[in-house]
């Protein structure tokens, strides 16, 4: 069984962007693990309204990239904004991208990739308001449902989740960079 890490802050996670990829991963026979800077639970949101909570499996500061085949970064505005302020989370993301293993980020989650300094020369997509940040970080922003550039998989919003999930599962099954943009 392949283990896939999902990394979030303690709140502000867009529910669909965690729950739907999580379900796709587990339906495909993989184990999903929720990492966060703090133990306890994380608060999911449906846009600006509180939704359910999810238990944290492990604090990111004690996680090893060697234990995971891929990393998923759900969005929501507050989630990646808080996560990019956590040094252990940013280091984990930076090291995961450097490992060559798949890293899948949706909606506002590429803010964490900007903070990790891993976008120079990369092409990706995101929620449109991040395009200036991505360009300033050396990346090329495009408006497409899903973009795969090497081991980075990105999507724009919850409407893109089916394409996002397919690209993630393809990369896990066949290796990073196995899907086209």
mmCIF file of the C-alpha atoms, coordinates in Angstrom:
data_MODEL
# 
_entry.id   MODEL 
# 
loop_
_atom_site.group_PDB 
_atom_site.id 
_atom_site.type_symbol 
_atom_site.label_atom_id 
_atom_site.label_alt_id 
_atom_site.label_comp_id 
_atom_site.label_asym_id 
_atom_site.label_entity_id 
_atom_site.label_seq_id 
_atom_site.pdbx_PDB_ins_code 
_atom_site.Cartn_x 
_atom_site.Cartn_y 
_atom_site.Cartn_z 
_atom_site.occupancy 
_atom_site.B_iso_or_equiv 
_atom_site.pdbx_formal_charge 
_atom_site.auth_seq_id 
_atom_site.auth_comp_id 
_atom_site.auth_asym_id 
_atom_site.auth_atom_id 
_atom_site.pdbx_PDB_model_num 
ATOM 1   C CA . UNK A 1 1   ? 0.000   0.000  0.000   1.00 0.00 ? 1   UNK A CA 1 
ATOM 2   C CA . UNK A 1 2   ? 1.231   3.447  -0.941  1.00 0.00 ? 2   UNK A CA 1 
ATOM 3   C CA . UNK A 1 3   ? 0.971   6.224  1.641   1.00 0.00 ? 3   UNK A CA 1 
ATOM 4   C CA . UNK A 1 4   ? 0.073   9.730  0.501   1.00 0.00 ? 4   UNK A CA 1 
ATOM 5   C CA . UNK A 1 5   ? 0.477   12.769 2.753   1.00 0.00 ? 5   UNK A CA 1 
ATOM 6   C CA . UNK A 1 6   ? -2.060  15.590 2.867   1.00 0.00 ? 6   UNK A CA 1 
ATOM 7   C CA . UNK A 1 7   ? -0.647  18.731 4.495   1.00 0.00 ? 7   UNK A CA 1 
ATOM 8   C CA . UNK A 1 8   ? -2.877  21.477 5.885   1.00 0.00 ? 8   UNK A CA 1 
ATOM 9   C CA . UNK A 1 9   ? -2.871  24.246 8.452   1.00 0.00 ? 9   UNK A CA 1 
ATOM 10  C CA . UNK A 1 10  ? -5.196  23.928 11.439  1.00 0.00 ? 10  UNK A CA 1 
ATOM 11  C CA . UNK A 1 11  ? -8.080  25.778 9.774   1.00 0.00 ? 11  UNK A CA 1 
ATOM 12  C CA . UNK A 1 12  ? -9.312  27.349 6.580   1.00 0.00 ? 12  UNK A CA 1 
ATOM 13  C CA . UNK A 1 13  ? -9.083  24.200 4.441   1.00 0.00 ? 13  UNK A CA 1 
ATOM 14  C CA . UNK A 1 14  ? -11.584 24.109 1.585   1.00 0.00 ? 14  UNK A CA 1 
ATOM 15  C CA . UNK A 1 15  ? -13.528 20.922 2.364   1.00 0.00 ? 15  UNK A CA 1 
ATOM 16  C CA . UNK A 1 16  ? -13.889 19.629 -1.202  1.00 0.00 ? 16  UNK A CA 1 
ATOM 17  C CA . UNK A 1 17  ? -10.161 20.089 -1.851  1.00 0.00 ? 17  UNK A CA 1 
ATOM 18  C CA . UNK A 1 18  ? -9.261  17.777 1.042   1.00 0.00 ? 18  UNK A CA 1 
ATOM 19  C CA . UNK A 1 19  ? -12.183 15.351 1.139   1.00 0.00 ? 19  UNK A CA 1 
ATOM 20  C CA . UNK A 1 20  ? -12.516 14.560 -2.569  1.00 0.00 ? 20  UNK A CA 1 
ATOM 21  C CA . UNK A 1 21  ? -8.805  13.884 -3.298  1.00 0.00 ? 21  UNK A CA 1 
ATOM 22  C CA . UNK A 1 22  ? -8.613  11.929 -0.004  1.00 0.00 ? 22  UNK A CA 1 
ATOM 23  C CA . UNK A 1 23  ? -11.521 9.761  -1.156  1.00 0.00 ? 23  UNK A CA 1 
ATOM 24  C CA . UNK A 1 24  ? -9.936  9.231  -4.585  1.00 0.00 ? 24  UNK A CA 1 
ATOM 25  C CA . UNK A 1 25  ? -6.662  8.174  -2.945  1.00 0.00 ? 25  UNK A CA 1 
ATOM 26  C CA . UNK A 1 26  ? -8.319  5.723  -0.556  1.00 0.00 ? 26  UNK A CA 1 
ATOM 27  C CA . UNK A 1 27  ? -10.677 4.382  -3.256  1.00 0.00 ? 27  UNK A CA 1 
ATOM 28  C CA . UNK A 1 28  ? -7.550  3.612  -5.324  1.00 0.00 ? 28  UNK A CA 1 
ATOM 29  C CA . UNK A 1 29  ? -6.224  1.477  -2.438  1.00 0.00 ? 29  UNK A CA 1 
ATOM 30  C CA . UNK A 1 30  ? -3.727  3.940  -0.992  1.00 0.00 ? 30  UNK A CA 1 
ATOM 31  C CA . UNK A 1 31  ? -3.411  5.150  2.578   1.00 0.00 ? 31  UNK A CA 1 
ATOM 32  C CA . UNK A 1 32  ? -4.017  8.846  3.224   1.00 0.00 ? 32  UNK A CA 1 
ATOM 33  C CA . UNK A 1 33  ? -2.314  10.573 6.167   1.00 0.00 ? 33  UNK A CA 1 
ATOM 34  C CA . UNK A 1 34  ? -3.165  14.062 7.418   1.00 0.00 ? 34  UNK A CA 1 
ATOM 35  C CA . UNK A 1 35  ? -0.178  16.169 8.442   1.00 0.00 ? 35  UNK A CA 1 
ATOM 36  C CA . UNK A 1 36  ? -0.436  19.572 10.103  1.00 0.00 ? 36  UNK A CA 1 
ATOM 37  C CA . UNK A 1 37  ? 1.800   21.857 12.164  1.00 0.00 ? 37  UNK A CA 1 
ATOM 38  C CA . UNK A 1 38  ? -0.195  21.032 15.307  1.00 0.00 ? 38  UNK A CA 1 
ATOM 39  C CA . UNK A 1 39  ? -1.782  17.852 16.638  1.00 0.00 ? 39  UNK A CA 1 
ATOM 40  C CA . UNK A 1 40  ? -5.516  17.623 17.289  1.00 0.00 ? 40  UNK A CA 1 
ATOM 41  C CA . UNK A 1 41  ? -8.018  18.435 14.577  1.00 0.00 ? 41  UNK A CA 1 
ATOM 42  C CA . UNK A 1 42  ? -8.171  20.669 11.534  1.00 0.00 ? 42  UNK A CA 1 
ATOM 43  C CA . UNK A 1 43  ? -11.222 22.769 10.673  1.00 0.00 ? 43  UNK A CA 1 
ATOM 44  C CA . UNK A 1 44  ? -12.594 22.417 7.159   1.00 0.00 ? 44  UNK A CA 1 
ATOM 45  C CA . UNK A 1 45  ? -14.677 25.126 5.513   1.00 0.00 ? 45  UNK A CA 1 
ATOM 46  C CA . UNK A 1 46  ? -17.173 25.304 2.676   1.00 0.00 ? 46  UNK A CA 1 
ATOM 47  C CA . UNK A 1 47  ? -16.087 28.665 1.334   1.00 0.00 ? 47  UNK A CA 1 
ATOM 48  C CA . UNK A 1 48  ? -16.441 30.919 4.427   1.00 0.00 ? 48  UNK A CA 1 
ATOM 49  C CA . UNK A 1 49  ? -18.669 28.600 6.492   1.00 0.00 ? 49  UNK A CA 1 
ATOM 50  C CA . UNK A 1 50  ? -17.290 26.100 8.984   1.00 0.00 ? 50  UNK A CA 1 
ATOM 51  C CA . UNK A 1 51  ? -17.809 22.487 7.972   1.00 0.00 ? 51  UNK A CA 1 
ATOM 52  C CA . UNK A 1 52  ? -16.518 19.320 9.612   1.00 0.00 ? 52  UNK A CA 1 
ATOM 53  C CA . UNK A 1 53  ? -13.238 18.704 11.399  1.00 0.00 ? 53  UNK A CA 1 
ATOM 54  C CA . UNK A 1 54  ? -10.677 15.999 10.638  1.00 0.00 ? 54  UNK A CA 1 
ATOM 55  C CA . UNK A 1 55  ? -8.134  14.441 13.012  1.00 0.00 ? 55  UNK A CA 1 
ATOM 56  C CA . UNK A 1 56  ? -4.452  15.119 12.434  1.00 0.00 ? 56  UNK A CA 1 
ATOM 57  C CA . UNK A 1 57  ? -2.443  11.916 12.035  1.00 0.00 ? 57  UNK A CA 1 
ATOM 58  C CA . UNK A 1 58  ? 1.001   13.438 12.535  1.00 0.00 ? 58  UNK A CA 1 
ATOM 59  C CA . UNK A 1 59  ? 2.685   16.775 13.086  1.00 0.00 ? 59  UNK A CA 1 
ATOM 60  C CA . UNK A 1 60  ? 4.616   17.839 10.000  1.00 0.00 ? 60  UNK A CA 1 
ATOM 61  C CA . UNK A 1 61  ? 7.738   18.652 12.061  1.00 0.00 ? 61  UNK A CA 1 
ATOM 62  C CA . UNK A 1 62  ? 8.111   14.945 12.891  1.00 0.00 ? 62  UNK A CA 1 
ATOM 63  C CA . UNK A 1 63  ? 7.194   13.629 9.422   1.00 0.00 ? 63  UNK A CA 1 
ATOM 64  C CA . UNK A 1 64  ? 9.725   12.198 6.982   1.00 0.00 ? 64  UNK A CA 1 
ATOM 65  C CA . UNK A 1 65  ? 9.308   12.515 3.219   1.00 0.00 ? 65  UNK A CA 1 
ATOM 66  C CA . UNK A 1 66  ? 10.678  8.968  2.972   1.00 0.00 ? 66  UNK A CA 1 
ATOM 67  C CA . UNK A 1 67  ? 7.381   7.685  4.419   1.00 0.00 ? 67  UNK A CA 1 
ATOM 68  C CA . UNK A 1 68  ? 5.202   9.091  1.627   1.00 0.00 ? 68  UNK A CA 1 
ATOM 69  C CA . UNK A 1 69  ? 4.856   8.470  -2.107  1.00 0.00 ? 69  UNK A CA 1 
ATOM 70  C CA . UNK A 1 70  ? 3.168   11.803 -2.813  1.00 0.00 ? 70  UNK A CA 1 
ATOM 71  C CA . UNK A 1 71  ? 2.115   15.055 -1.158  1.00 0.00 ? 71  UNK A CA 1 
ATOM 72  C CA . UNK A 1 72  ? -1.263  16.750 -1.601  1.00 0.00 ? 72  UNK A CA 1 
ATOM 73  C CA . UNK A 1 73  ? -1.722  20.409 -0.696  1.00 0.00 ? 73  UNK A CA 1 
ATOM 74  C CA . UNK A 1 74  ? -5.410  21.351 -0.461  1.00 0.00 ? 74  UNK A CA 1 
ATOM 75  C CA . UNK A 1 75  ? -6.434  24.975 -0.804  1.00 0.00 ? 75  UNK A CA 1 
ATOM 76  C CA . UNK A 1 76  ? -8.805  27.379 0.823   1.00 0.00 ? 76  UNK A CA 1 
ATOM 77  C CA . UNK A 1 77  ? -7.556  30.936 1.253   1.00 0.00 ? 77  UNK A CA 1 
ATOM 78  C CA . UNK A 1 78  ? -6.648  30.826 4.956   1.00 0.00 ? 78  UNK A CA 1 
ATOM 79  C CA . UNK A 1 79  ? -5.104  27.336 4.911   1.00 0.00 ? 79  UNK A CA 1 
ATOM 80  C CA . UNK A 1 80  ? -2.056  27.907 2.656   1.00 0.00 ? 80  UNK A CA 1 
ATOM 81  C CA . UNK A 1 81  ? -1.664  31.459 3.943   1.00 0.00 ? 81  UNK A CA 1 
ATOM 82  C CA . UNK A 1 82  ? -1.205  30.088 7.482   1.00 0.00 ? 82  UNK A CA 1 
ATOM 83  C CA . UNK A 1 83  ? 0.792   27.062 6.345   1.00 0.00 ? 83  UNK A CA 1 
ATOM 84  C CA . UNK A 1 84  ? 3.385   29.173 4.540   1.00 0.00 ? 84  UNK A CA 1 
ATOM 85  C CA . UNK A 1 85  ? 4.189   30.856 7.865   1.00 0.00 ? 85  UNK A CA 1 
ATOM 86  C CA . UNK A 1 86  ? 5.193   27.524 9.450   1.00 0.00 ? 86  UNK A CA 1 
ATOM 87  C CA . UNK A 1 87  ? 8.914   26.808 8.912   1.00 0.00 ? 87  UNK A CA 1 
ATOM 88  C CA . UNK A 1 88  ? 8.573   23.037 9.320   1.00 0.00 ? 88  UNK A CA 1 
ATOM 89  C CA . UNK A 1 89  ? 5.736   22.885 6.771   1.00 0.00 ? 89  UNK A CA 1 
ATOM 90  C CA . UNK A 1 90  ? 7.625   25.006 4.243   1.00 0.00 ? 90  UNK A CA 1 
ATOM 91  C CA . UNK A 1 91  ? 10.775  22.895 4.680   1.00 0.00 ? 91  UNK A CA 1 
ATOM 92  C CA . UNK A 1 92  ? 8.749   19.687 4.245   1.00 0.00 ? 92  UNK A CA 1 
ATOM 93  C CA . UNK A 1 93  ? 7.225   21.023 1.018   1.00 0.00 ? 93  UNK A CA 1 
ATOM 94  C CA . UNK A 1 94  ? 10.605  22.215 -0.291  1.00 0.00 ? 94  UNK A CA 1 
ATOM 95  C CA . UNK A 1 95  ? 12.214  18.836 0.449   1.00 0.00 ? 95  UNK A CA 1 
ATOM 96  C CA . UNK A 1 96  ? 9.259   16.940 -1.030  1.00 0.00 ? 96  UNK A CA 1 
ATOM 97  C CA . UNK A 1 97  ? 9.468   18.874 -4.301  1.00 0.00 ? 97  UNK A CA 1 
ATOM 98  C CA . UNK A 1 98  ? 13.247  18.299 -4.370  1.00 0.00 ? 98  UNK A CA 1 
ATOM 99  C CA . UNK A 1 99  ? 12.706  14.552 -3.853  1.00 0.00 ? 99  UNK A CA 1 
ATOM 100 C CA . UNK A 1 100 ? 11.077  14.247 -7.266  1.00 0.00 ? 100 UNK A CA 1 
ATOM 101 C CA . UNK A 1 101 ? 7.974   12.607 -5.811  1.00 0.00 ? 101 UNK A CA 1 
ATOM 102 C CA . UNK A 1 102 ? 4.583   13.958 -6.922  1.00 0.00 ? 102 UNK A CA 1 
ATOM 103 C CA . UNK A 1 103 ? 3.358   17.145 -5.230  1.00 0.00 ? 103 UNK A CA 1 
ATOM 104 C CA . UNK A 1 104 ? -0.235  18.108 -6.028  1.00 0.00 ? 104 UNK A CA 1 
ATOM 105 C CA . UNK A 1 105 ? -1.516  21.590 -5.091  1.00 0.00 ? 105 UNK A CA 1 
ATOM 106 C CA . UNK A 1 106 ? -4.963  22.983 -5.804  1.00 0.00 ? 106 UNK A CA 1 
ATOM 107 C CA . UNK A 1 107 ? -6.520  26.453 -5.789  1.00 0.00 ? 107 UNK A CA 1 
ATOM 108 C CA . UNK A 1 108 ? -4.666  28.705 -3.275  1.00 0.00 ? 108 UNK A CA 1 
ATOM 109 C CA . UNK A 1 109 ? -2.234  25.946 -2.185  1.00 0.00 ? 109 UNK A CA 1 
ATOM 110 C CA . UNK A 1 110 ? 0.530   27.051 -4.606  1.00 0.00 ? 110 UNK A CA 1 
ATOM 111 C CA . UNK A 1 111 ? 1.182   29.910 -2.152  1.00 0.00 ? 111 UNK A CA 1 
ATOM 112 C CA . UNK A 1 112 ? 3.093   27.303 -0.155  1.00 0.00 ? 112 UNK A CA 1 
ATOM 113 C CA . UNK A 1 113 ? 5.127   26.434 -3.267  1.00 0.00 ? 113 UNK A CA 1 
ATOM 114 C CA . UNK A 1 114 ? 5.935   30.141 -3.689  1.00 0.00 ? 114 UNK A CA 1 
ATOM 115 C CA . UNK A 1 115 ? 7.081   30.284 -0.066  1.00 0.00 ? 115 UNK A CA 1 
ATOM 116 C CA . UNK A 1 116 ? 9.176   27.131 -0.504  1.00 0.00 ? 116 UNK A CA 1 
ATOM 117 C CA . UNK A 1 117 ? 11.037  28.750 -3.414  1.00 0.00 ? 117 UNK A CA 1 
ATOM 118 C CA . UNK A 1 118 ? 10.455  25.855 -5.827  1.00 0.00 ? 118 UNK A CA 1 
ATOM 119 C CA . UNK A 1 119 ? 8.732   27.528 -8.779  1.00 0.00 ? 119 UNK A CA 1 
ATOM 120 C CA . UNK A 1 120 ? 11.626  28.977 -10.781 1.00 0.00 ? 120 UNK A CA 1 
ATOM 121 C CA . UNK A 1 121 ? 11.196  27.782 -14.359 1.00 0.00 ? 121 UNK A CA 1 
ATOM 122 C CA . UNK A 1 122 ? 8.044   25.771 -13.570 1.00 0.00 ? 122 UNK A CA 1 
ATOM 123 C CA . UNK A 1 123 ? 4.643   26.069 -15.253 1.00 0.00 ? 123 UNK A CA 1 
ATOM 124 C CA . UNK A 1 124 ? 1.536   25.758 -13.097 1.00 0.00 ? 124 UNK A CA 1 
ATOM 125 C CA . UNK A 1 125 ? -1.986  26.891 -12.488 1.00 0.00 ? 125 UNK A CA 1 
ATOM 126 C CA . UNK A 1 126 ? -3.874  28.041 -9.408  1.00 0.00 ? 126 UNK A CA 1 
ATOM 127 C CA . UNK A 1 127 ? -6.714  30.254 -8.306  1.00 0.00 ? 127 UNK A CA 1 
ATOM 128 C CA . UNK A 1 128 ? -6.280  33.298 -10.607 1.00 0.00 ? 128 UNK A CA 1 
ATOM 129 C CA . UNK A 1 129 ? -5.379  35.726 -7.803  1.00 0.00 ? 129 UNK A CA 1 
ATOM 130 C CA . UNK A 1 130 ? -2.072  33.879 -7.253  1.00 0.00 ? 130 UNK A CA 1 
ATOM 131 C CA . UNK A 1 131 ? -0.737  34.405 -10.769 1.00 0.00 ? 131 UNK A CA 1 
ATOM 132 C CA . UNK A 1 132 ? 1.333   37.494 -9.876  1.00 0.00 ? 132 UNK A CA 1 
ATOM 133 C CA . UNK A 1 133 ? 2.868   35.704 -6.877  1.00 0.00 ? 133 UNK A CA 1 
ATOM 134 C CA . UNK A 1 134 ? 3.715   32.700 -9.060  1.00 0.00 ? 134 UNK A CA 1 
ATOM 135 C CA . UNK A 1 135 ? 5.297   34.887 -11.746 1.00 0.00 ? 135 UNK A CA 1 
ATOM 136 C CA . UNK A 1 136 ? 7.263   36.819 -9.114  1.00 0.00 ? 136 UNK A CA 1 
ATOM 137 C CA . UNK A 1 137 ? 8.554   33.465 -7.821  1.00 0.00 ? 137 UNK A CA 1 
ATOM 138 C CA . UNK A 1 138 ? 9.902   32.609 -11.295 1.00 0.00 ? 138 UNK A CA 1 
ATOM 139 C CA . UNK A 1 139 ? 7.033   30.413 -12.442 1.00 0.00 ? 139 UNK A CA 1 
ATOM 140 C CA . UNK A 1 140 ? 4.797   30.610 -15.481 1.00 0.00 ? 140 UNK A CA 1 
ATOM 141 C CA . UNK A 1 141 ? 1.074   30.767 -14.706 1.00 0.00 ? 141 UNK A CA 1 
ATOM 142 C CA . UNK A 1 142 ? -1.498  29.307 -17.123 1.00 0.00 ? 142 UNK A CA 1 
ATOM 143 C CA . UNK A 1 143 ? -5.283  29.079 -16.942 1.00 0.00 ? 143 UNK A CA 1 
ATOM 144 C CA . UNK A 1 144 ? -5.904  25.340 -17.404 1.00 0.00 ? 144 UNK A CA 1 
ATOM 145 C CA . UNK A 1 145 ? -7.850  22.770 -15.346 1.00 0.00 ? 145 UNK A CA 1 
ATOM 146 C CA . UNK A 1 146 ? -4.737  20.766 -14.476 1.00 0.00 ? 146 UNK A CA 1 
ATOM 147 C CA . UNK A 1 147 ? -1.064  21.304 -15.219 1.00 0.00 ? 147 UNK A CA 1 
ATOM 148 C CA . UNK A 1 148 ? 1.697   18.775 -14.664 1.00 0.00 ? 148 UNK A CA 1 
ATOM 149 C CA . UNK A 1 149 ? 5.271   20.067 -14.816 1.00 0.00 ? 149 UNK A CA 1 
ATOM 150 C CA . UNK A 1 150 ? 7.736   17.412 -13.723 1.00 0.00 ? 150 UNK A CA 1 
ATOM 151 C CA . UNK A 1 151 ? 6.590   16.330 -10.275 1.00 0.00 ? 151 UNK A CA 1 
ATOM 152 C CA . UNK A 1 152 ? 4.272   19.318 -9.727  1.00 0.00 ? 152 UNK A CA 1 
ATOM 153 C CA . UNK A 1 153 ? 0.547   18.857 -10.345 1.00 0.00 ? 153 UNK A CA 1 
ATOM 154 C CA . UNK A 1 154 ? -1.652  21.938 -9.987  1.00 0.00 ? 154 UNK A CA 1 
ATOM 155 C CA . UNK A 1 155 ? -5.307  22.825 -10.502 1.00 0.00 ? 155 UNK A CA 1 
ATOM 156 C CA . UNK A 1 156 ? -7.359  26.028 -10.272 1.00 0.00 ? 156 UNK A CA 1 
ATOM 157 C CA . UNK A 1 157 ? -10.412 25.311 -8.114  1.00 0.00 ? 157 UNK A CA 1 
ATOM 158 C CA . UNK A 1 158 ? -12.904 22.692 -6.865  1.00 0.00 ? 158 UNK A CA 1 
ATOM 159 C CA . UNK A 1 159 ? -14.427 22.344 -10.356 1.00 0.00 ? 159 UNK A CA 1 
ATOM 160 C CA . UNK A 1 160 ? -11.076 20.866 -11.467 1.00 0.00 ? 160 UNK A CA 1 
ATOM 161 C CA . UNK A 1 161 ? -10.954 18.177 -8.767  1.00 0.00 ? 161 UNK A CA 1 
ATOM 162 C CA . UNK A 1 162 ? -11.765 15.240 -11.091 1.00 0.00 ? 162 UNK A CA 1 
ATOM 163 C CA . UNK A 1 163 ? -8.858  16.167 -13.419 1.00 0.00 ? 163 UNK A CA 1 
ATOM 164 C CA . UNK A 1 164 ? -6.651  16.903 -10.392 1.00 0.00 ? 164 UNK A CA 1 
ATOM 165 C CA . UNK A 1 165 ? -7.420  13.500 -8.864  1.00 0.00 ? 165 UNK A CA 1 
ATOM 166 C CA . UNK A 1 166 ? -6.741  11.697 -12.158 1.00 0.00 ? 166 UNK A CA 1 
ATOM 167 C CA . UNK A 1 167 ? -3.366  13.425 -12.565 1.00 0.00 ? 167 UNK A CA 1 
ATOM 168 C CA . UNK A 1 168 ? -2.421  12.660 -8.950  1.00 0.00 ? 168 UNK A CA 1 
ATOM 169 C CA . UNK A 1 169 ? -3.341  8.977  -9.208  1.00 0.00 ? 169 UNK A CA 1 
ATOM 170 C CA . UNK A 1 170 ? -1.563  8.680  -12.581 1.00 0.00 ? 170 UNK A CA 1 
ATOM 171 C CA . UNK A 1 171 ? 1.611   10.176 -11.078 1.00 0.00 ? 171 UNK A CA 1 
ATOM 172 C CA . UNK A 1 172 ? 1.435   7.852  -8.063  1.00 0.00 ? 172 UNK A CA 1 
ATOM 173 C CA . UNK A 1 173 ? 0.904   4.804  -10.300 1.00 0.00 ? 173 UNK A CA 1 
ATOM 174 C CA . UNK A 1 174 ? 3.450   5.623  -12.997 1.00 0.00 ? 174 UNK A CA 1 
ATOM 175 C CA . UNK A 1 175 ? 5.850   8.151  -11.518 1.00 0.00 ? 175 UNK A CA 1 
ATOM 176 C CA . UNK A 1 176 ? 6.012   11.923 -11.344 1.00 0.00 ? 176 UNK A CA 1 
ATOM 177 C CA . UNK A 1 177 ? 5.718   13.728 -14.622 1.00 0.00 ? 177 UNK A CA 1 
ATOM 178 C CA . UNK A 1 178 ? 3.881   10.811 -16.272 1.00 0.00 ? 178 UNK A CA 1 
ATOM 179 C CA . UNK A 1 179 ? 0.890   12.957 -17.260 1.00 0.00 ? 179 UNK A CA 1 
ATOM 180 C CA . UNK A 1 180 ? 0.806   15.842 -19.686 1.00 0.00 ? 180 UNK A CA 1 
ATOM 181 C CA . UNK A 1 181 ? -0.324  19.359 -18.923 1.00 0.00 ? 181 UNK A CA 1 
# 
